[in-house]
């Protein structure tokens, strides 16, 4: 049995909005962004779950350690963003906390997909500034799709 499965948490339009944001974010950077959505977080602290997922998705194996995971547990209303050491050293804890707060604001207005998409775009900009795109060396190291958990 797979750890990951598709759930109909978002409409097709909402899914496409998020996927487009991921692709747009990655166009100008060597960084990678993934979105993981599940119903419930089985951990007290969502960041612990995000770290577990980050490792399971092999996001810690990017060349420049500049991958970022946006983690959302819809029913438990928990969010976390986890950035690998390369990008974390550049932006720090305050940046991640600010992005989580922006998502919470959007979620409180029932704009979950838009909140995730905007967060991904913001992360893309931070990645662009710190890890600019180089057409000679850049490769898409991770899929751009949304990963749905249980």
Buried (B, 14 or more C-beta within 10 A) or exposed (E): EEEBEEEEBBEEEBBBBBBBBBBBBBEBBBBBBBBBBBBEBEBEEBBBBBBBBBEBBEBBEBEBBBBBBBBBBBEBEBBBBBBBEBBBEBBEEEBBEEBBEBBEEBBEEEBBBBBBBBBBBBBBEBBBEBBEBEEEEBEEBBEBEBBBBE
